Amino acid sequence: MIAVLIVISLAVTSLYAIKVFLSGNKMLGGALLCVAIAGVPIALWPETANRLAGVVGVGRGADLLIYVLFFVVIGIVTSTHLMATGFRRDITELVRAMAIETARFPPASTCRTGKESKAVQNGPQGQHLKHEILEQETP
């Protein structure tokens, strides 16, 4: 009875692995699919795991399964980290582009005159304001 439940869960995992693989994450999808496919004979014939463990050099089949799952988890964590890093980079580029696109400069009518305008013109954006004032004054 437990073997049937394990095979059903491995079938669901295989479907999810195919979805992940087709969505572009080839490494994660491929690893999940390999584990799910390899898990079916082990679930149906548990002594297979012991024989396979002996071939690999591990004492028991259960230990072999734990080692395989460890590597799968490491792969998932690495894949998730790389994906999150890519998302952060994409968001940073998007925010920068939006900030540049929506940047506004104060209109010339709000510029100060006299002594205050010299202080503004000497600031980092003073040249821009100076050009903006000159453009409005010339007909």
N, C-alpha and C positions, 0 to 999 in steps of 0.2 A: 504494500500500500504506500509506504513512504517513497519507494522508488518511482511510483507513478507521479506523485506530487513533485518530486525533484525533476523528473523529465518535463512535466508541464511548466515548471518555473524556468527551466533551461530553454524551452521553446519560446516562452515570452521574452526571455533575455535575448534570444537570437533575433527575434523580430525587432526589438529595440536596438540591437547592435547593427542591424541592417539599416535602420532609420538613421542612426548616428553616422554610419559609414557613408550613406548617400547624401547626408547633409554637409559633408565636407571634412569631417574629422576622421580621416582614414585610419590613423594609428589607434585611436580609442575604439572605433567601431570594429576594426579588424581583431584587436586583442579580445574584446568581449565575445565576438563571434567564435574565435578559436577556443576560448575557455568553455563556451556553451556547447559547442560541438564535441569537444573532448570530454565534457562532463557526462554526456548521455551514456556511453558504454561503462563509465565508472559507476554511474548510478544504477545501471541495470545489472552489472556484474562486479561487485565490490572487490573481488579477489584480483581483478585486473589492475586496480590501483596498487596493490601489494607487489605484483609482478613488475609493474612499471617502476615502482620505487626501488626495487632491487636492481633493475637495469641502470637507473640513474645513480644509484649509490646512496639512497636514503633508506632508513630502516623500515618505515611503515608507509602504507599508502595514504593514511591520514596526514602524516607529516609532509608528504609530497604535495598534497592538496593545499595545505597551509602555506607552503613555500610559493606555490603557483599563485595563490590568492594574494600573497604579499606583493609579488611583482605586479600583479594586475592593479592593486591599490596604488602602488608607487606610480604606475603609468597614468592612472586616472588623476592623481594629484598633480603630476607634472603637466598633463594636458590641460587641466583646469587652470593651473597657474599661468601657463602660456596664453591661454584664451583670455584670462582676466587682464594680463599685461597688454595684449593687443587691444582689448576694449578700452583700457585707460588711454592708450596712445591715440586711438580713434576719437575718443571724447575730447582729449586735449586739443587735437587738430580742429575738431568741429567748433569748440568754444573759441579758439583763437580766430578762426575764420568768421564766426558770427560777431565777435567783438570788433574786428576790423571793418566788417561790412556795416555795422550799426553805429560806428563811432560818430559822434556829433561834436562839432566845434561851436562855441558860442557865437551868436550872430553879431555882426559889427555894431549894431545899435546898442548893444549892452557893453561895449568897450568904454573904458574910462577915458577921460580927457586930461590934459595938463600933465602935472607931475605924476599922477597915477598911471597914465598911459605909458610913460617912459619906463616905469617899473614893470609893467606888464610886458612891454616890448623887450625888455632885457631878460625876461624869463625864458624857459625852454620853448614855449609856444609863442613867444613874442613876435617872431618873424612871420608866423602864419597870420596872426591878428593884424600886423602891420600891413601885409599884403591885402588882407580882406578889407581894411579900412580904405586903402588906396583904390581898390577896385570900385568901391561904392562911391567915392568922391569924384572919380573921373566919369564924365558923361558918355 
